[in-house]
Amino acid sequence: MTARDYCRLALLVLAPLSLWGQSTSSSGAARTQQNPPSATASLSGSGGFYTPSPSGLVGARNLISLGTDLSTSYDDNVAQTNANRLSDTGFLISPRLTVSREDGPLAMALSYRPTFLVYRHQTAYNEQDHDLNFDANYRATDRLSLGAETSVLYRSSLLDSLTGGAAFGPGSPGLLNNSIITPFANQFENNSRVDVHYLVSRRSAIELFTTYMLRSFNKPATSSLALFQTEGKSAGLRYLYRSSPRSTIVLTSLYETFHTGDGTRLGLSIASLDWSMAVTPRLQVNLFAGPVYSQMRGNVLVPFGSLVTLSFPIDRSDWHWAAGGGIVFARDKNTFRLSASRQVTDGGGLLDAVTSDVIGESFERRLGREWTVQSMAGWQRNAALAAAAEQGQLEGEYGRITILRRVSPVLTIGTGYEYQRQSVGGSVPLGANFDRNFVYFTLAYRFKDIPLGR
């Protein structure tokens, strides 16, 4: 496709959207996916009380929500490998659909977002994502609530970055490690969770939860990469106590298992203490810490160079510490977030199991009513557990700055720059070593919500 063809395609897409938007404008602000990361870095979540809200749709009842994101970008490393750098411009379209329904004690939400990326010259790297999510909550009594959620994702690490979905951290219980980038390998991921929440009193609650996690890869473009399928399960118990009107204490007991590759099993027994407090109306603080007992058995695959992968038998138990915290400071039109954590988790497909150290920050400033500037940066290191024959390590940096302007209640435009780097050390596939820069222009459009009955 030529540049003129891309212009024609953009006009064909944007013109009908803009015409329909003028006739069905919504009072809500248009949303984009350039959201800053969460400030909390807790194993047990934010430390707050559980309140059912499917897919984060606070206040949304019985409606269909439609929207689309359009982006064009220039990427200096399309193939995500430093051995054969290719640059190109691309066009991305990402429509989204959310259906939410609340009927008495039952609330449900279903969302679907396909994403398509087309390059001008490097058409062999054209990609597509599919994200499907379903949440359901049932309030059986005034004290007892049940929750269930599942997500099915098919995506590449490249598109995960372009759409702003890449989270820079290992995640909370029931989530796989997403701080490791697997260069240009499409992955399938399923995350499912069931919660039982019981309100003991006005100041205390108990939660039981169980999760299922699966991540698999297709054949990567770089032949030297050896990617592992990961299957995980967890079960846990949380006790939440509101020690004061501004602070909450959470005690968590959790057991997780990960099966990696053909025969490696990692078992994690975790106990943690979480404390969160609103120090002032502008400052919130969250801290957590706890011991982790790991049991690793099976055969660890250790790559040496691009052609040789050795297998070492392992049967070892160790004690580790997990700790971290975060702060959120908001004043006038500025919001600052800072978080840090150290956890034991899965190796993201490149390693069997790792200790993951993550530091991240974000800053947002609103300039008037229409303009917003957002920036975020992060550093992460994933080091293989000492049980491995040779200590492999992945280290990376991430940064992004975005300028957004709300053109109308339904339309937001933005431009930005993003940088990624991942370096390897020790026994890690060489193909995972890369860096990339890209600049982009994006347009987010939100249609009027369609009510579903009362």
C-alpha positions as CSV (number, residue, x, y, z in Angstrom):
1,M,0.0,0.0,0.0
2,T,1.2,3.5,-0.8
3,A,0.9,6.6,1.4
4,R,-2.1,7.8,-0.7
5,D,-3.8,4.4,0.0
6,Y,-3.3,4.8,3.7
7,C,-4.8,8.3,3.6
8,R,-7.8,7.0,1.8
9,L,-8.2,4.2,4.3
10,A,-8.0,6.7,7.2
11,L,-10.6,8.9,5.6
12,L,-13.0,6.0,4.9
13,V,-12.8,5.0,8.6
14,L,-12.8,8.4,10.2
15,A,-15.5,10.1,8.1
16,P,-18.4,7.8,9.1
17,L,-17.3,7.8,12.7
18,S,-17.2,11.6,12.9
19,L,-20.6,11.9,11.3
20,W,-22.3,9.4,13.6
21,G,-20.5,11.0,16.6
22,Q,-22.1,14.4,15.8
23,S,-25.6,12.8,15.9
24,T,-25.0,10.6,19.0
25,S,-22.6,12.6,21.1
26,S,-22.0,11.4,24.7
27,S,-21.4,13.6,27.7
28,G,-18.6,11.3,29.0
29,A,-15.0,12.1,28.3
30,A,-13.3,10.0,25.7
31,R,-10.9,7.4,27.1
32,T,-7.5,6.3,25.8
33,Q,-5.3,3.3,26.7
34,Q,-2.4,5.5,27.8
35,N,-3.2,4.9,31.4
36,P,-0.4,5.2,34.0
37,P,0.4,2.0,35.9
38,S,-1.1,1.3,39.3
39,A,0.8,2.9,42.2
40,T,0.4,-0.2,44.4
41,A,2.7,-3.1,44.1
42,S,1.1,-5.5,46.6
43,L,0.9,-9.2,46.5
44,S,-2.5,-8.9,48.0
45,G,-3.9,-6.1,45.9
46,S,-4.5,-2.5,47.0
47,G,-5.4,-3.4,50.6
48,G,-8.9,-2.0,50.1
49,F,-12.2,-3.8,50.7
50,Y,-13.7,-5.9,47.9
51,T,-16.6,-4.2,46.1
52,P,-18.0,-6.0,43.0
53,S,-17.6,-3.9,39.9
54,P,-17.4,-5.9,36.6
55,S,-14.6,-4.8,34.4
56,G,-14.1,-1.6,36.4
57,L,-17.3,-0.2,35.0
58,V,-18.2,1.9,38.1
59,G,-21.7,3.1,37.8
60,A,-22.3,1.5,34.4
61,R,-25.6,-0.5,34.3
62,N,-27.4,-2.2,31.4
63,L,-25.7,-0.7,28.5
64,I,-23.5,-1.3,25.4
65,S,-20.4,0.8,25.1
66,L,-18.6,1.2,21.7
67,G,-15.4,2.9,20.7
68,T,-12.3,2.7,18.6
69,D,-8.7,3.7,18.7
70,L,-6.7,4.6,15.5
71,S,-3.0,5.1,15.5
72,T,-0.1,5.6,13.1
73,S,3.5,5.1,14.3
74,Y,7.1,4.9,13.2
75,D,9.1,2.0,14.7
76,D,12.9,1.7,14.3
77,N,12.9,-2.1,15.2
78,V,9.9,-3.8,13.7
79,A,11.4,-7.3,14.1
80,Q,12.4,-6.7,17.8
81,T,15.9,-8.0,17.2
82,N,19.2,-6.1,17.1
83,A,20.7,-8.6,14.7
84,N,18.4,-7.5,11.8
85,R,16.9,-4.1,12.5
86,L,14.1,-3.1,10.3
87,S,12.2,0.2,10.4
88,D,8.8,1.1,9.1
89,T,5.6,3.1,9.6
90,G,2.4,1.3,10.5
91,F,-1.3,1.9,10.9
92,L,-3.3,0.4,13.8
93,I,-7.1,0.1,14.3
94,S,-8.5,-1.2,17.6
95,P,-12.4,-1.2,18.0
96,R,-13.8,-2.0,21.4
97,L,-17.1,-3.3,22.6
98,T,-18.4,-3.7,26.2
99,V,-21.8,-5.0,27.3
100,S,-22.7,-4.7,31.0
101,R,-25.8,-5.9,32.7
102,E,-27.1,-5.6,36.3
103,D,-30.2,-7.5,37.4
104,G,-30.8,-7.3,41.1
105,P,-28.0,-9.1,43.0
106,L,-26.3,-10.2,39.7
107,A,-23.9,-8.0,37.7
108,M,-22.1,-9.0,34.6
109,A,-19.8,-7.4,31.9
110,L,-18.4,-8.7,28.7
111,S,-15.8,-6.8,26.7
112,Y,-14.0,-7.6,23.4
113,R,-11.2,-5.7,21.7
114,P,-9.6,-6.8,18.4
115,T,-6.5,-4.9,17.3
116,F,-5.0,-4.9,13.8
117,L,-1.6,-3.5,12.8
118,V,-0.6,-3.1,9.2
119,Y,2.9,-2.0,8.1
120,R,3.6,0.1,5.0
121,H,6.6,-2.0,3.7
122,Q,7.3,-4.8,6.2
123,T,4.0,-6.6,5.6
124,A,5.4,-9.9,6.8
125,Y,5.2,-8.4,10.4
126,N,1.5,-7.4,10.2
127,E,-0.1,-8.5,13.4
128,Q,-3.5,-8.8,15.2
129,D,-4.6,-9.0,18.9
130,H,-7.8,-10.3,20.4
131,D,-8.8,-9.6,24.0
132,L,-11.9,-11.1,25.5
133,N,-12.9,-10.5,29.1
134,F,-15.9,-11.6,31.2
135,D,-16.7,-10.6,34.8
136,A,-19.7,-11.6,37.0
137,N,-20.5,-10.8,40.6
138,Y,-23.4,-12.1,42.7
139,R,-24.4,-10.6,46.0
140,A,-26.0,-13.5,47.8
141,T,-26.7,-11.6,51.1
142,D,-25.7,-8.3,52.6
143,R,-22.5,-10.1,53.9
144,L,-21.7,-12.7,51.2
145,S,-20.6,-11.9,47.7
146,L,-19.3,-14.2,44.9
147,G,-17.2,-13.2,42.0
148,A,-15.8,-14.8,38.8
149,E,-13.8,-13.5,36.0
150,T,-11.9,-14.8,33.0
151,S,-9.9,-13.3,30.2
152,V,-8.7,-14.9,26.9
153,L,-5.9,-13.0,25.1
154,Y,-4.1,-13.6,21.9
155,R,-1.4,-11.0,21.3
156,S,2.1,-10.2,20.4
157,S,4.5,-8.3,22.6
158,L,4.8,-5.7,19.9
159,L,1.1,-4.9,19.8
160,D,0.9,-5.0,23.6
161,S,3.3,-2.1,23.7
162,L,1.7,-0.1,20.9
163,T,-1.8,-0.2,22.5
164,G,-0.4,0.8,25.9
165,G,-1.4,-2.5,27.4
166,A,2.0,-3.7,28.6
167,A,2.2,-3.5,32.3
168,F,5.7,-3.2,33.8
169,G,5.5,-5.6,36.7
170,P,5.0,-9.2,37.8
171,G,1.4,-8.7,38.8
172,S,-0.7,-9.8,41.8
173,P,-1.7,-13.4,42.8
174,G,-3.4,-15.1,39.9
175,L,-1.5,-13.1,37.2
176,L,1.5,-14.3,35.2
177,N,4.7,-12.3,35.0
178,N,4.3,-9.6,32.3
179,S,7.6,-7.7,32.8
180,I,9.5,-9.9,30.3
181,I,9.2,-9.2,26.6
182,T,9.3,-12.2,24.3
183,P,10.5,-10.8,21.0
184,F,7.9,-11.1,18.2
185,A,6.3,-14.3,19.4
186,N,2.5,-14.4,19.5
187,Q,1.2,-15.7,22.7
188,F,-2.1,-17.2,24.0
189,E,-3.0,-16.4,27.6
190,N,-6.0,-17.4,29.8
191,N,-6.5,-16.0,33.3
192,S,-9.5,-17.1,35.4
193,R,-10.4,-16.3,39.0
194,V,-13.1,-17.1,41.5
195,D,-13.6,-15.1,44.7
196,V,-15.8,-15.6,47.8
197,H,-16.0,-12.5,50.0
198,Y,-17.6,-12.5,53.4
199,L,-18.1,-9.3,55.4
200,V,-17.5,-10.3,59.1
201,S,-18.2,-6.8,60.5
202,R,-18.2,-3.2,59.4
203,R,-14.4,-3.2,59.8
204,S,-13.3,-6.7,58.8
205,A,-13.8,-9.1,55.9
206,I,-12.5,-12.5,54.7
207,E,-11.8,-13.5,51.1
208,L,-11.2,-16.9,49.6
209,F,-9.9,-17.1,46.0
210,T,-8.6,-19.5,43.4
211,T,-7.0,-18.9,40.0
212,Y,-6.0,-20.6,36.9
213,M,-3.3,-19.2,34.5
214,L,-2.0,-20.4,31.1
215,R,0.5,-18.9,28.7
216,S,1.7,-20.5,25.5
217,F,3.6,-19.3,22.4
218,N,3.7,-20.0,18.7
219,K,7.0,-20.4,16.9
220,P,9.0,-17.2,17.4
221,A,10.6,-15.4,14.4
222,T,14.0,-15.7,16.0
223,S,15.1,-19.3,15.7
224,S,17.5,-19.1,18.8
225,L,14.6,-18.4,21.2
226,A,13.4,-21.3,23.3
227,L,10.0,-20.3,24.8
228,F,8.3,-22.3,27.6
229,Q,4.6,-22.8,28.1
230,T,3.5,-21.9,31.6
231,E,0.5,-23.3,33.4
232,G,-0.3,-22.0,36.9
233,K,-2.8,-22.5,39.7
234,S,-3.2,-20.7,43.0
235,A,-5.5,-20.7,46.1
236,G,-5.4,-18.2,48.9
237,L,-7.1,-16.7,51.9
238,R,-7.1,-13.0,52.8
239,Y,-8.2,-11.2,56.0
240,L,-8.9,-7.5,55.7
241,Y,-9.2,-5.2,58.7
242,R,-9.9,-1.5,58.6
243,S,-7.7,-0.3,61.5
244,S,-8.9,3.3,61.1
245,P,-11.0,5.4,58.8
246,R,-7.9,6.0,56.7
247,S,-5.9,2.7,56.9
248,T,-6.4,-0.9,56.1
249,I,-4.4,-4.0,57.1
250,V,-4.5,-7.2,55.0
251,L,-3.1,-10.6,55.9
252,T,-2.7,-13.0,53.0
253,S,-1.8,-16.7,52.8
254,L,-1.3,-18.0,49.3
255,Y,-0.1,-21.2,47.6
256,E,0.8,-21.1,43.9
257,T,2.2,-23.8,41.5
258,F,3.7,-23.2,38.0
259,H,4.4,-26.0,35.5
260,T,7.0,-24.7,32.9
261,G,8.0,-26.5,29.8
262,D,8.0,-30.3,29.8
263,G,8.9,-31.1,33.4
264,T,9.7,-28.2,35.7
265,R,7.4,-27.5,38.7
266,L,7.6,-24.5,41.0
267,G,5.6,-24.4,44.2
268,L,5.4,-21.1,46.1
269,S,4.0,-20.8,49.7
270,I,3.5,-17.1,50.4
271,A,2.5,-15.2,53.5
272,S,2.3,-11.4,53.4
273,L,1.3,-8.4,55.4
274,D,-0.2,-5.4,53.5
275,W,-0.8,-2.0,55.0
276,S,-2.3,0.9,53.1
277,M,-3.1,4.4,54.4
278,A,-4.4,7.7,53.2
279,V,-1.9,9.9,55.0
280,T,-3.6,13.0,53.7
281,P,-6.3,13.6,51.2
282,R,-3.5,14.1,48.7
283,L,-1.1,11.3,49.7
284,Q,-1.7,7.6,49.8
285,V,0.8,5.0,50.8
286,N,0.9,1.2,50.5
287,L,3.5,-1.3,51.8
288,F,3.7,-5.0,51.9
289,A,6.3,-7.7,52.9
290,G,6.3,-11.4,53.6
291,P,8.3,-14.7,53.3
292,V,8.2,-16.9,50.3
293,Y,9.0,-20.7,50.4
294,S,9.9,-22.1,47.0
295,Q,10.1,-25.7,45.9
296,M,11.6,-26.3,42.4
297,R,11.7,-29.8,40.9
298,G,12.1,-31.3,37.5
299,N,14.5,-30.5,34.7
300,V,15.6,-26.9,34.0
301,L,16.5,-26.1,30.4
302,V,19.5,-23.8,30.1
303,P,20.4,-22.4,26.7
304,F,24.1,-21.9,25.8
305,G,24.4,-19.8,22.7
306,S,22.0,-20.1,19.9
307,L,22.3,-23.8,19.1
308,V,22.9,-25.7,22.4
309,T,20.3,-26.2,25.2
310,L,21.2,-28.4,28.2
311,S,18.9,-30.0,30.7
312,F,19.8,-30.1,34.4
313,P,17.8,-32.1,37.1
314,I,16.7,-29.9,40.0
315,D,15.2,-30.7,43.4
316,R,15.7,-27.7,45.7
317,S,13.9,-25.7,48.3
318,D,14.7,-22.1,49.3
319,W,13.4,-19.2,51.4
320,H,13.0,-15.8,49.8
321,W,11.5,-12.4,50.7
322,A,8.8,-10.5,48.8
323,A,8.4,-6.8,49.6
324,G,7.4,-3.6,48.0
325,G,5.1,-0.6,48.1
326,G,3.8,2.5,46.4
327,I,2.8,6.0,46.9
328,V,0.3,8.3,45.1
329,F,0.5,12.0,45.4
330,A,-2.1,14.3,43.8
331,R,-2.2,18.0,44.0
332,D,-4.2,20.4,41.9
333,K,-3.7,19.2,38.3
334,N,-0.7,17.0,39.0
335,T,-0.7,13.3,39.9
336,F,2.5,11.4,40.7
337,R,2.9,7.6,41.3
338,L,5.9,5.6,42.4
339,S,6.1,1.8,43.1
340,A,8.7,-0.8,43.7
341,S,8.5,-4.5,44.4
342,R,10.4,-7.7,44.6
343,Q,8.6,-11.0,44.1
344,V,9.2,-14.7,43.1
345,T,7.2,-15.7,40.1
346,D,7.3,-17.4,36.7
347,G,9.9,-16.6,34.0
348,G,7.6,-15.1,31.4
349,G,8.3,-17.9,28.8
350,L,12.1,-17.3,28.6
351,L,13.1,-18.6,32.1
352,D,11.6,-21.3,34.4
353,A,11.3,-19.2,37.5
354,V,12.7,-15.8,38.6
355,T,13.0,-13.2,41.4
356,S,11.5,-10.1,39.8
357,D,12.6,-6.6,40.8
358,V,10.5,-3.8,39.4
359,I,10.5,0.0,39.9
360,G,8.0,2.2,38.1
361,E,6.9,5.8,38.1
362,S,4.3,7.9,36.3
363,F,3.4,11.6,36.2
364,E,0.3,13.3,34.8
365,R,-0.4,17.0,34.5
366,R,-3.6,18.5,33.2
367,L,-3.1,21.7,31.2
368,G,-6.4,23.5,31.2
369,R,-9.5,21.6,30.4
370,E,-8.4,20.0,27.1
371,W,-4.7,19.2,27.4
372,T,-3.0,16.4,29.4
373,V,0.7,15.4,29.5
374,Q,1.5,11.9,30.8
375,S,4.9,10.3,31.3
376,M,6.0,7.0,32.7
377,A,9.2,5.1,33.1
378,G,10.3,1.8,34.6
379,W,13.2,-0.5,35.3
380,Q,13.0,-4.3,35.8
381,R,15.3,-7.2,36.4
382,N,14.3,-10.9,36.3
383,A,17.0,-13.2,37.6
384,A,16.6,-17.0,37.5
385,L,16.3,-18.7,40.8
386,A,19.6,-20.0,42.3
387,A,18.5,-23.5,41.6
388,A,19.5,-23.1,37.9
389,A,22.9,-24.4,36.8
390,E,23.9,-20.9,35.7
391,Q,22.2,-17.7,36.8
392,G,20.4,-16.2,33.8
393,Q,19.1,-12.6,33.9
394,L,16.9,-10.2,31.9
395,E,17.1,-6.5,32.6
396,G,15.1,-3.8,30.9
397,E,14.1,-0.1,30.8
398,Y,10.9,1.4,29.6
399,G,9.8,5.0,29.0
400,R,6.9,6.8,27.4
401,I,5.7,10.4,27.1
402,T,2.3,11.3,25.7
403,I,0.4,14.6,25.0
404,L,-3.4,14.3,24.8
405,R,-6.0,16.8,23.8
406,R,-9.7,16.3,24.2
407,V,-11.3,17.7,21.1
408,S,-14.9,16.9,22.1
409,P,-16.6,14.7,24.7
410,V,-16.3,11.7,22.4
411,L,-13.0,12.4,20.7
412,T,-9.4,12.5,22.0
413,I,-6.2,12.8,20.0
414,G,-2.6,12.3,21.2
415,T,1.0,12.0,20.2
416,G,3.9,10.4,22.0
417,Y,7.3,8.7,22.1
418,E,8.2,5.4,23.6
419,Y,11.5,3.6,24.3
420,Q,12.1,0.0,25.2
421,R,15.3,-1.9,26.0
422,Q,15.9,-5.5,27.2
423,S,19.4,-6.9,27.8
424,V,20.3,-10.5,28.7
425,G,23.0,-12.0,30.8
426,G,24.1,-15.6,31.6
427,S,22.0,-18.5,30.3
428,V,19.3,-16.6,28.5
429,P,18.4,-16.9,24.8
430,L,20.4,-14.3,22.8
431,G,17.4,-13.3,20.7
432,A,15.8,-11.6,23.7
433,N,18.4,-8.8,23.6
434,F,17.0,-5.7,21.8
435,D,16.0,-2.1,22.0
436,R,13.5,0.0,20.1
437,N,12.1,3.5,19.7
438,F,8.8,4.6,18.1
439,V,6.8,7.7,17.8
440,Y,3.0,7.6,17.3
441,F,-0.1,9.6,16.7
442,T,-3.4,8.3,18.1
443,L,-7.1,9.0,18.0
444,A,-9.6,7.6,20.4
445,Y,-13.3,7.8,19.7
446,R,-16.2,6.8,21.9
447,F,-19.7,6.4,20.7
448,K,-22.8,7.1,22.7
449,D,-23.7,4.3,25.2
450,I,-26.7,2.2,24.1
451,P,-29.0,1.4,27.1
452,L,-30.3,-2.1,27.5
453,G,-33.8,-1.8,29.0
454,R,-34.1,-0.2,32.4
